[in-house]
Structure formats: structure tokens, C-alpha cells
Amino acid sequence: MMARGRGGAIGGVLALALLVGHLVAASAPVAEAAASYMVGDYGGWKFNVDKWAKGRTFRAGDVLVFNYNRAVHDVAVVNAAAYRSCAVPKGAKVLRSGRDKVRLGRGTHYFACTVRGHCQAGMKIAVRAV
């Protein structure tokens, strides 16, 4: 009879330990998976896309996807001054595949089309990742 009592106590302790473990696991912060964003949504990387990022929350690790006709556009990774002035400096990284993907780190990232007049027509974005 004593063995039966101890077994019940051990079983109760085990059940309690499992319950506590489950509660701790359920309350632990969960890492969010990186999101993927198509720049310009279904219209893609195009004129007047400069307001696309407004109101969106980006996180480090998120991926921007630039879809565009590579025969007439490209995507340059630029700094804040180049973004504001639409003057892409020599040596800037320029993407030309038509389906470029850029993983964001923390901070503000700037992108612009290098084709004459396109940046001035709003083919540029500034994205802040937290």
C-alpha cells in the first residue's frame, strides 16, 4: 500500500512539473520569423513607389524583393544624401536582375533607380528596420 501512495505522489509531482514546464514555455518570448516584402506590392519597383514604405514596420532580417523590368530599371543601394539628391555615387552597389532580394539589417536603408529621371519620378525608397 505504501508503494502505491508514493507512486501517486511521484505521478503528481511529474504532472505538476510538466504543467509548470508548459506554462513557462508558453510565456517565453517567441522569435518572429523574418518577413518578405514585395516593394511596391503587386505593381513592383516602379515610378512613385517612394511612399510605399510609409506606415510599415520592418525588422532586421526582413527581406525586400524588388521586381522590375531589368531592361529599363535597376536598384542602387545608396546613402541618405544620394537618396535625397537622386545623385547615385560612383561605386554604389547596383542590382540588375529584375528580381533582387535584399535582407535588411538594423537601421535605415536607401534604394534608388539609377536610370536618368527615374529617381526624381519617385523610384526610390527609404526603409527603417528595427
Rosetta constraint file for C-alpha pairs under 8 A:
AtomPair CA 1 CA 5 HARMONIC 6.53 0.50
AtomPair CA 2 CA 6 HARMONIC 6.26 0.50
AtomPair CA 3 CA 7 HARMONIC 6.04 0.50
AtomPair CA 4 CA 8 HARMONIC 6.27 0.50
AtomPair CA 5 CA 9 HARMONIC 6.34 0.50
AtomPair CA 6 CA 10 HARMONIC 6.10 0.50
AtomPair CA 7 CA 11 HARMONIC 5.99 0.50
AtomPair CA 8 CA 12 HARMONIC 6.08 0.50
AtomPair CA 9 CA 13 HARMONIC 6.13 0.50
AtomPair CA 10 CA 14 HARMONIC 6.03 0.50
AtomPair CA 11 CA 15 HARMONIC 6.11 0.50
AtomPair CA 12 CA 16 HARMONIC 6.09 0.50
AtomPair CA 13 CA 17 HARMONIC 6.06 0.50
AtomPair CA 14 CA 18 HARMONIC 6.20 0.50
AtomPair CA 15 CA 19 HARMONIC 6.17 0.50
AtomPair CA 16 CA 20 HARMONIC 6.14 0.50
AtomPair CA 17 CA 21 HARMONIC 6.05 0.50
AtomPair CA 18 CA 22 HARMONIC 6.10 0.50
AtomPair CA 19 CA 23 HARMONIC 6.24 0.50
AtomPair CA 20 CA 24 HARMONIC 6.16 0.50
AtomPair CA 21 CA 25 HARMONIC 6.14 0.50
AtomPair CA 22 CA 26 HARMONIC 6.04 0.50
AtomPair CA 23 CA 27 HARMONIC 6.22 0.50
AtomPair CA 24 CA 28 HARMONIC 6.20 0.50
AtomPair CA 34 CA 59 HARMONIC 7.51 0.50
AtomPair CA 34 CA 60 HARMONIC 7.88 0.50
AtomPair CA 34 CA 61 HARMONIC 5.45 0.50
AtomPair CA 34 CA 62 HARMONIC 4.69 0.50
AtomPair CA 34 CA 63 HARMONIC 7.25 0.50
AtomPair CA 35 CA 61 HARMONIC 7.71 0.50
AtomPair CA 35 CA 62 HARMONIC 4.83 0.50
AtomPair CA 35 CA 63 HARMONIC 6.28 0.50
AtomPair CA 36 CA 62 HARMONIC 5.77 0.50
AtomPair CA 36 CA 63 HARMONIC 4.63 0.50
AtomPair CA 36 CA 64 HARMONIC 5.95 0.50
AtomPair CA 36 CA 65 HARMONIC 7.06 0.50
AtomPair CA 37 CA 41 HARMONIC 7.56 0.50
AtomPair CA 37 CA 62 HARMONIC 7.68 0.50
AtomPair CA 37 CA 63 HARMONIC 6.17 0.50
AtomPair CA 37 CA 64 HARMONIC 4.96 0.50
AtomPair CA 37 CA 65 HARMONIC 5.90 0.50
AtomPair CA 38 CA 42 HARMONIC 7.23 0.50
AtomPair CA 38 CA 44 HARMONIC 6.67 0.50
AtomPair CA 38 CA 64 HARMONIC 6.02 0.50
AtomPair CA 38 CA 65 HARMONIC 4.67 0.50
AtomPair CA 38 CA 66 HARMONIC 6.23 0.50
AtomPair CA 38 CA 67 HARMONIC 7.32 0.50
AtomPair CA 39 CA 44 HARMONIC 5.62 0.50
AtomPair CA 39 CA 45 HARMONIC 5.85 0.50
AtomPair CA 39 CA 49 HARMONIC 7.90 0.50
AtomPair CA 39 CA 52 HARMONIC 7.27 0.50
AtomPair CA 39 CA 64 HARMONIC 6.33 0.50
AtomPair CA 39 CA 65 HARMONIC 5.86 0.50
AtomPair CA 39 CA 66 HARMONIC 5.51 0.50
AtomPair CA 39 CA 67 HARMONIC 7.38 0.50
AtomPair CA 40 CA 44 HARMONIC 4.43 0.50
AtomPair CA 40 CA 45 HARMONIC 5.50 0.50
AtomPair CA 40 CA 46 HARMONIC 7.08 0.50
AtomPair CA 40 CA 49 HARMONIC 5.76 0.50
AtomPair CA 40 CA 52 HARMONIC 5.92 0.50
AtomPair CA 44 CA 66 HARMONIC 6.52 0.50
AtomPair CA 44 CA 67 HARMONIC 5.08 0.50
AtomPair CA 44 CA 68 HARMONIC 6.09 0.50
AtomPair CA 45 CA 49 HARMONIC 6.76 0.50
AtomPair CA 45 CA 66 HARMONIC 5.69 0.50
AtomPair CA 45 CA 67 HARMONIC 5.64 0.50
AtomPair CA 45 CA 68 HARMONIC 5.41 0.50
AtomPair CA 45 CA 123 HARMONIC 7.17 0.50
AtomPair CA 46 CA 68 HARMONIC 7.17 0.50
AtomPair CA 46 CA 123 HARMONIC 5.77 0.50
AtomPair CA 47 CA 118 HARMONIC 6.76 0.50
AtomPair CA 47 CA 119 HARMONIC 7.94 0.50
AtomPair CA 47 CA 121 HARMONIC 5.70 0.50
AtomPair CA 47 CA 122 HARMONIC 5.27 0.50
AtomPair CA 47 CA 123 HARMONIC 4.67 0.50
AtomPair CA 48 CA 121 HARMONIC 6.14 0.50
AtomPair CA 48 CA 122 HARMONIC 4.15 0.50
AtomPair CA 48 CA 123 HARMONIC 5.73 0.50
AtomPair CA 48 CA 124 HARMONIC 7.97 0.50
AtomPair CA 49 CA 122 HARMONIC 5.82 0.50
AtomPair CA 49 CA 123 HARMONIC 5.58 0.50
AtomPair CA 49 CA 124 HARMONIC 6.53 0.50
AtomPair CA 49 CA 125 HARMONIC 6.91 0.50
AtomPair CA 50 CA 122 HARMONIC 5.08 0.50
AtomPair CA 50 CA 123 HARMONIC 6.01 0.50
AtomPair CA 50 CA 124 HARMONIC 5.07 0.50
AtomPair CA 50 CA 125 HARMONIC 4.73 0.50
AtomPair CA 50 CA 126 HARMONIC 7.49 0.50
AtomPair CA 51 CA 125 HARMONIC 7.19 0.50
AtomPair CA 52 CA 125 HARMONIC 7.39 0.50
AtomPair CA 53 CA 125 HARMONIC 7.00 0.50
AtomPair CA 53 CA 126 HARMONIC 7.09 0.50
AtomPair CA 53 CA 127 HARMONIC 6.23 0.50
AtomPair CA 57 CA 128 HARMONIC 7.79 0.50
AtomPair CA 57 CA 129 HARMONIC 7.23 0.50
AtomPair CA 58 CA 62 HARMONIC 6.58 0.50
AtomPair CA 58 CA 127 HARMONIC 7.46 0.50
AtomPair CA 58 CA 128 HARMONIC 6.42 0.50
AtomPair CA 58 CA 129 HARMONIC 4.63 0.50
AtomPair CA 58 CA 130 HARMONIC 6.43 0.50
AtomPair CA 59 CA 104 HARMONIC 7.35 0.50
AtomPair CA 59 CA 105 HARMONIC 7.75 0.50
AtomPair CA 59 CA 106 HARMONIC 7.17 0.50
AtomPair CA 59 CA 128 HARMONIC 7.99 0.50
AtomPair CA 59 CA 129 HARMONIC 4.51 0.50
AtomPair CA 59 CA 130 HARMONIC 4.80 0.50
AtomPair CA 60 CA 103 HARMONIC 7.80 0.50
AtomPair CA 60 CA 104 HARMONIC 5.22 0.50
AtomPair CA 60 CA 105 HARMONIC 4.51 0.50
AtomPair CA 60 CA 106 HARMONIC 4.99 0.50
AtomPair CA 60 CA 129 HARMONIC 5.34 0.50
AtomPair CA 60 CA 130 HARMONIC 5.86 0.50
AtomPair CA 61 CA 103 HARMONIC 5.72 0.50
AtomPair CA 61 CA 104 HARMONIC 5.26 0.50
AtomPair CA 61 CA 105 HARMONIC 6.05 0.50
AtomPair CA 62 CA 103 HARMONIC 5.71 0.50
AtomPair CA 62 CA 104 HARMONIC 5.53 0.50
AtomPair CA 63 CA 101 HARMONIC 6.39 0.50
AtomPair CA 63 CA 102 HARMONIC 5.42 0.50
AtomPair CA 63 CA 103 HARMONIC 4.33 0.50
AtomPair CA 63 CA 104 HARMONIC 6.05 0.50
AtomPair CA 64 CA 101 HARMONIC 5.60 0.50
AtomPair CA 64 CA 102 HARMONIC 5.16 0.50
AtomPair CA 64 CA 103 HARMONIC 6.41 0.50
AtomPair CA 64 CA 104 HARMONIC 7.46 0.50
AtomPair CA 65 CA 99 HARMONIC 6.67 0.50
AtomPair CA 65 CA 100 HARMONIC 5.72 0.50
AtomPair CA 65 CA 101 HARMONIC 4.57 0.50
AtomPair CA 65 CA 102 HARMONIC 6.60 0.50
AtomPair CA 66 CA 75 HARMONIC 7.81 0.50
AtomPair CA 66 CA 98 HARMONIC 6.93 0.50
AtomPair CA 66 CA 99 HARMONIC 5.51 0.50
AtomPair CA 66 CA 100 HARMONIC 5.08 0.50
AtomPair CA 66 CA 101 HARMONIC 6.34 0.50
AtomPair CA 67 CA 98 HARMONIC 5.39 0.50
AtomPair CA 67 CA 99 HARMONIC 4.69 0.50
AtomPair CA 67 CA 100 HARMONIC 6.78 0.50
AtomPair CA 68 CA 73 HARMONIC 6.67 0.50
AtomPair CA 68 CA 74 HARMONIC 7.66 0.50
AtomPair CA 68 CA 98 HARMONIC 4.85 0.50
AtomPair CA 68 CA 99 HARMONIC 6.76 0.50
AtomPair CA 69 CA 73 HARMONIC 6.03 0.50
AtomPair CA 69 CA 98 HARMONIC 5.66 0.50
AtomPair CA 70 CA 74 HARMONIC 6.15 0.50
AtomPair CA 70 CA 96 HARMONIC 6.00 0.50
AtomPair CA 70 CA 97 HARMONIC 6.22 0.50
AtomPair CA 70 CA 98 HARMONIC 4.70 0.50
AtomPair CA 72 CA 115 HARMONIC 7.59 0.50
AtomPair CA 73 CA 96 HARMONIC 7.62 0.50
AtomPair CA 73 CA 98 HARMONIC 7.93 0.50
AtomPair CA 73 CA 113 HARMONIC 6.33 0.50
AtomPair CA 73 CA 114 HARMONIC 7.50 0.50
AtomPair CA 73 CA 115 HARMONIC 6.37 0.50
AtomPair CA 74 CA 94 HARMONIC 6.89 0.50
AtomPair CA 74 CA 95 HARMONIC 5.89 0.50
AtomPair CA 74 CA 96 HARMONIC 5.00 0.50
AtomPair CA 74 CA 97 HARMONIC 7.84 0.50
AtomPair CA 74 CA 98 HARMONIC 7.20 0.50
AtomPair CA 74 CA 113 HARMONIC 5.30 0.50
AtomPair CA 74 CA 114 HARMONIC 6.45 0.50
AtomPair CA 74 CA 115 HARMONIC 7.33 0.50
AtomPair CA 75 CA 94 HARMONIC 5.62 0.50
AtomPair CA 75 CA 95 HARMONIC 5.06 0.50
AtomPair CA 75 CA 96 HARMONIC 6.62 0.50
AtomPair CA 75 CA 111 HARMONIC 6.31 0.50
AtomPair CA 75 CA 112 HARMONIC 5.59 0.50
AtomPair CA 75 CA 113 HARMONIC 4.84 0.50
AtomPair CA 75 CA 114 HARMONIC 6.89 0.50
AtomPair CA 76 CA 88 HARMONIC 7.49 0.50
AtomPair CA 76 CA 92 HARMONIC 6.49 0.50
AtomPair CA 76 CA 93 HARMONIC 5.66 0.50
AtomPair CA 76 CA 94 HARMONIC 4.19 0.50
AtomPair CA 76 CA 95 HARMONIC 6.09 0.50
AtomPair CA 76 CA 111 HARMONIC 5.42 0.50
AtomPair CA 76 CA 112 HARMONIC 5.20 0.50
AtomPair CA 76 CA 113 HARMONIC 5.92 0.50
AtomPair CA 76 CA 114 HARMONIC 6.50 0.50
AtomPair CA 77 CA 92 HARMONIC 6.28 0.50
AtomPair CA 77 CA 93 HARMONIC 5.45 0.50
AtomPair CA 77 CA 94 HARMONIC 6.36 0.50
AtomPair CA 77 CA 109 HARMONIC 7.70 0.50
AtomPair CA 77 CA 110 HARMONIC 6.01 0.50
AtomPair CA 77 CA 111 HARMONIC 4.75 0.50
AtomPair CA 77 CA 112 HARMONIC 6.80 0.50
AtomPair CA 78 CA 82 HARMONIC 5.90 0.50
AtomPair CA 78 CA 83 HARMONIC 6.34 0.50
AtomPair CA 78 CA 88 HARMONIC 6.62 0.50
AtomPair CA 78 CA 89 HARMONIC 7.73 0.50
AtomPair CA 78 CA 92 HARMONIC 6.35 0.50
AtomPair CA 78 CA 93 HARMONIC 7.63 0.50
AtomPair CA 78 CA 109 HARMONIC 7.72 0.50
AtomPair CA 78 CA 110 HARMONIC 5.32 0.50
AtomPair CA 78 CA 111 HARMONIC 5.58 0.50
AtomPair CA 78 CA 112 HARMONIC 6.96 0.50
AtomPair CA 79 CA 83 HARMONIC 6.15 0.50
AtomPair CA 79 CA 109 HARMONIC 7.47 0.50
AtomPair CA 79 CA 110 HARMONIC 5.92 0.50
AtomPair CA 80 CA 84 HARMONIC 6.22 0.50
AtomPair CA 80 CA 110 HARMONIC 6.49 0.50
AtomPair CA 81 CA 85 HARMONIC 6.11 0.50
AtomPair CA 82 CA 86 HARMONIC 5.31 0.50
AtomPair CA 82 CA 87 HARMONIC 5.02 0.50
AtomPair CA 82 CA 88 HARMONIC 5.40 0.50
AtomPair CA 82 CA 89 HARMONIC 6.98 0.50
AtomPair CA 83 CA 87 HARMONIC 7.28 0.50
AtomPair CA 83 CA 88 HARMONIC 7.69 0.50
AtomPair CA 83 CA 110 HARMONIC 6.25 0.50
AtomPair CA 83 CA 111 HARMONIC 6.99 0.50
AtomPair CA 83 CA 112 HARMONIC 6.68 0.50
AtomPair CA 83 CA 124 HARMONIC 7.21 0.50
AtomPair CA 83 CA 125 HARMONIC 7.98 0.50
AtomPair CA 83 CA 126 HARMONIC 7.84 0.50
AtomPair CA 86 CA 112 HARMONIC 7.35 0.50
AtomPair CA 86 CA 119 HARMONIC 5.69 0.50
AtomPair CA 86 CA 120 HARMONIC 6.42 0.50
AtomPair CA 88 CA 92 HARMONIC 6.86 0.50
AtomPair CA 88 CA 112 HARMONIC 7.83 0.50
AtomPair CA 88 CA 114 HARMONIC 6.62 0.50
AtomPair CA 95 CA 100 HARMONIC 6.63 0.50
AtomPair CA 96 CA 100 HARMONIC 7.36 0.50
AtomPair CA 104 CA 109 HARMONIC 7.68 0.50
AtomPair CA 104 CA 129 HARMONIC 6.70 0.50
AtomPair CA 105 CA 129 HARMONIC 6.63 0.50
AtomPair CA 106 CA 128 HARMONIC 7.45 0.50
AtomPair CA 106 CA 129 HARMONIC 5.00 0.50
AtomPair CA 106 CA 130 HARMONIC 5.37 0.50
AtomPair CA 107 CA 128 HARMONIC 5.46 0.50
AtomPair CA 107 CA 129 HARMONIC 5.26 0.50
AtomPair CA 107 CA 130 HARMONIC 6.49 0.50
AtomPair CA 108 CA 126 HARMONIC 6.77 0.50
AtomPair CA 108 CA 127 HARMONIC 5.46 0.50
AtomPair CA 108 CA 128 HARMONIC 4.10 0.50
AtomPair CA 108 CA 129 HARMONIC 6.25 0.50
AtomPair CA 109 CA 126 HARMONIC 5.67 0.50
AtomPair CA 109 CA 127 HARMONIC 5.14 0.50
AtomPair CA 109 CA 128 HARMONIC 6.22 0.50
AtomPair CA 109 CA 129 HARMONIC 7.95 0.50
AtomPair CA 110 CA 124 HARMONIC 7.51 0.50
AtomPair CA 110 CA 125 HARMONIC 5.89 0.50
AtomPair CA 110 CA 126 HARMONIC 4.52 0.50
AtomPair CA 110 CA 127 HARMONIC 6.45 0.50
AtomPair CA 111 CA 124 HARMONIC 5.44 0.50
AtomPair CA 111 CA 125 HARMONIC 5.37 0.50
AtomPair CA 111 CA 126 HARMONIC 6.51 0.50
AtomPair CA 112 CA 119 HARMONIC 5.77 0.50
AtomPair CA 112 CA 123 HARMONIC 6.00 0.50
AtomPair CA 112 CA 124 HARMONIC 4.10 0.50
AtomPair CA 112 CA 125 HARMONIC 6.59 0.50
AtomPair CA 113 CA 118 HARMONIC 6.01 0.50
AtomPair CA 113 CA 119 HARMONIC 5.47 0.50
AtomPair CA 113 CA 123 HARMONIC 5.85 0.50
AtomPair CA 113 CA 124 HARMONIC 6.36 0.50
AtomPair CA 114 CA 118 HARMONIC 7.03 0.50
AtomPair CA 114 CA 119 HARMONIC 6.88 0.50
AtomPair CA 115 CA 119 HARMONIC 7.49 0.50
AtomPair CA 117 CA 121 HARMONIC 6.22 0.50
AtomPair CA 118 CA 122 HARMONIC 6.69 0.50
AtomPair CA 118 CA 123 HARMONIC 5.48 0.50
AtomPair CA 119 CA 123 HARMONIC 4.52 0.50
AtomPair CA 119 CA 124 HARMONIC 5.58 0.50
